[in-house]
């Protein structure tokens, strides 16, 4: 038997999974997230925080993850909240996984 892991290069979450949107999202603050499935995130490596609609929100660090049989949960710290112009450029550069799977 094995386990299916998904390695992640960004944190894409919905409001229900722990997404905080500006102006409530604050630089330096730590927020929780929880997603279904077993996922592997790079710890203390800058990555984008994306909404479930692939909209760029901020640059973050995942600081902690816990993986069990059904979920991956963790914490992320905000490094920079994107302004609307930055968010538009970064969002346009995202390639949703369903386009190449």
N, C-alpha and C positions, 0 to 999 in steps of 0.2 A: 504494500500500500504506500501511497505517496500523498503529497500535499501540493496543491496548486497555489503558488505564490505569484503575486503581481508586483513587480518593482516599479516604483513611481518616481517621476522626475518633477512632479508638481503636486500640490494638494488641491484637488477639485472636489468641493463639497457644496451641499445645499444648506439652506437655513436650518433644516431639521438635523443635519449632521454636524453643525457647529459653525457655520459661516456667520461672521459678523460683518456688516456692511458699514462703510463710512456714513455718517460722521461718528458712529459709535466705536468703530475700529480705531485703536490708538497705537502709535509707535511705542515700542518697549513693553507693551502689555502681552500677557500670555493667555491664550484661549484654548479650550478643549475641542476635540473633534472625535467622531466615532463613525466608522464606515463598515458596511457589511463586507465580509471576505477577509482573506489573509493577505496583507499588503506589507511591502517593505519600503520604508522611506529612508532617505539619507538623513542622518542626524547631524545637526549643526552645519548644514550646507545650504546656502541661499537658494530658494526656489520660489516660483510664483504661486500665489493663492488665487485660485480660479473659482468662479461660481459654477453651479451645475449646468449653466448655459455657455461655458467656456469664456466667460468675461473675466479679464484680469482685474484683480482687486488690489493686491499688494505684493511686496517681496517679503518673504518670511523665512524663518528657520523652524524646522520640526525639531523639538528639543527632547521629545520622549515618545515612545510607542509601546503599546502592549498588544500582543496578538494572542487570540484564543481560537477555538475551532470555528467560530462564526463571525467574529468581528475584529477590527483593528481600531484601537482608540489611541489617543495621544494628545500632545500639547504642541501648540505653535506660538512662536514669538514674532511680533510684527517688527520688521526692519524699516519699511517704507510703505506708506499708503500712496498708491498712484493717483495723480491728478487726472482729470478726465481725458486730457490729450495723451498722456502716457498710457492710460488704460486702453484707449482706442487703438494705439499702435501695437501694444503688446497683445491685445485680444486678437487683432487681425493676423498676428504671426502664429497663433496656435493652430495646430493640426489635430482635430479631434481623432481619437483612436479608431473610431468606427470607419474612418476614411481609408485606413490602410490595413485593417484586419480582414 
